[in-house]
Amino acid sequence: MGVFEFIFFTSLVTFGFIASIPLYAMRRGYNQSDEKLEIKKLIEQRKLEQIKQDNYLLENKVMALELEKIKKERELREQKALDAKENRRWLIEDKNEEEIKKG
């Protein structure tokens, strides 16, 4: 192996190292940008999940309030029906009791 070949291979190896540094830096930067995008995606998903949970809790509170309102309205309606003797169920039971007494 001559001096020229030694210099040629040494230059080739040196050039390979020099060329590989920017390639490594570009690849690393590309991977870092992917990681940054992934982190942003995870943060957005977490925010969305928190909003969904808050919405679910609010909907449950609204539904509970609506249910209480409906129960109170039904109780008032039943009480008015009992007071006014308009509750058909009570009238039927009264007739059955009268038939039993007659029979």
C-alpha positions as CSV (number, residue, x, y, z in Angstrom):
1,M,0.0,0.0,0.0
2,G,1.5,3.3,-1.1
3,V,1.4,6.7,0.4
4,F,-1.1,7.9,-2.2
5,E,-3.5,5.1,-1.2
6,F,-3.0,5.8,2.5
7,I,-3.8,9.5,2.0
8,F,-6.8,8.6,-0.3
9,F,-8.4,6.3,2.3
10,T,-7.6,8.6,5.2
11,S,-9.3,11.5,3.2
12,L,-12.2,9.2,2.4
13,V,-12.7,8.3,6.0
14,T,-12.3,11.9,7.2
15,F,-14.8,13.1,4.5
16,G,-17.2,10.3,5.6
17,F,-17.1,11.5,9.2
18,I,-17.5,15.1,8.2
19,A,-20.5,14.2,6.0
20,S,-22.1,12.0,8.6
21,I,-22.2,14.8,11.2
22,P,-24.8,17.0,9.4
23,L,-26.8,13.9,8.4
24,Y,-26.9,12.8,12.1
25,A,-27.9,16.3,13.1
26,M,-30.7,16.4,10.5
27,R,-32.0,13.0,11.6
28,R,-31.8,13.9,15.3
29,G,-33.7,17.2,14.6
30,Y,-36.3,15.3,12.6
31,N,-36.8,12.9,15.5
32,Q,-37.0,15.7,18.0
33,S,-39.7,17.5,16.0
34,D,-41.7,14.2,15.9
35,E,-41.3,13.9,19.6
36,K,-42.5,17.6,20.1
37,L,-45.5,16.9,17.9
38,E,-46.3,13.8,19.9
39,I,-46.0,15.7,23.2
40,K,-48.3,18.4,21.8
41,K,-50.8,15.7,20.7
42,L,-50.8,14.1,24.1
43,I,-51.3,17.5,25.8
44,E,-54.3,18.2,23.5
45,Q,-55.7,14.8,24.2
46,R,-55.4,15.3,27.9
47,K,-57.2,18.7,27.7
48,L,-59.9,17.2,25.6
49,E,-60.4,14.4,28.1
50,Q,-60.6,16.9,30.9
51,I,-63.2,18.9,29.0
52,K,-65.2,15.6,28.4
53,Q,-65.1,14.8,32.1
54,D,-66.2,18.3,33.1
55,N,-69.1,18.1,30.5
56,Y,-70.1,14.7,31.8
57,L,-70.3,16.0,35.4
58,L,-72.3,19.1,34.4
59,E,-74.7,17.0,32.4
60,N,-75.2,14.7,35.4
61,K,-75.9,17.7,37.7
62,V,-78.4,19.1,35.2
63,M,-80.1,15.7,34.9
64,A,-80.3,15.3,38.6
65,L,-81.9,18.8,39.0
66,E,-84.3,18.0,36.2
67,L,-85.2,14.7,37.9
68,E,-85.8,16.4,41.2
69,K,-88.0,19.0,39.4
70,I,-90.0,16.2,37.7
71,K,-90.5,14.4,41.0
72,K,-91.7,17.5,42.7
73,E,-94.1,18.3,39.9
74,R,-95.5,14.7,40.0
75,E,-95.9,14.9,43.8
76,L,-97.8,18.2,43.4
77,R,-100.0,16.8,40.6
78,E,-100.8,13.7,42.7
79,Q,-101.5,15.8,45.7
80,K,-103.9,18.0,43.7
81,A,-105.6,14.9,42.2
82,L,-106.1,13.4,45.7
83,D,-107.4,16.7,47.0
84,A,-109.8,17.1,44.1
85,K,-110.8,13.4,44.0
86,E,-109.7,13.2,40.4
87,N,-107.4,10.3,40.8
88,R,-109.1,7.5,38.9
89,R,-107.1,4.8,40.7
90,W,-108.5,5.8,44.0
91,L,-112.0,5.9,42.6
92,I,-111.6,2.3,41.3
93,E,-110.4,1.1,44.6
94,D,-113.3,2.8,46.4
95,K,-115.8,1.0,44.0
96,N,-114.1,-2.3,44.7
97,E,-114.5,-1.8,48.4
98,E,-118.2,-0.9,48.0
99,E,-118.7,-4.1,45.9
100,I,-117.1,-6.2,48.5
101,K,-119.3,-4.7,51.2
102,K,-122.4,-5.4,49.1
103,G,-121.4,-8.9,48.1
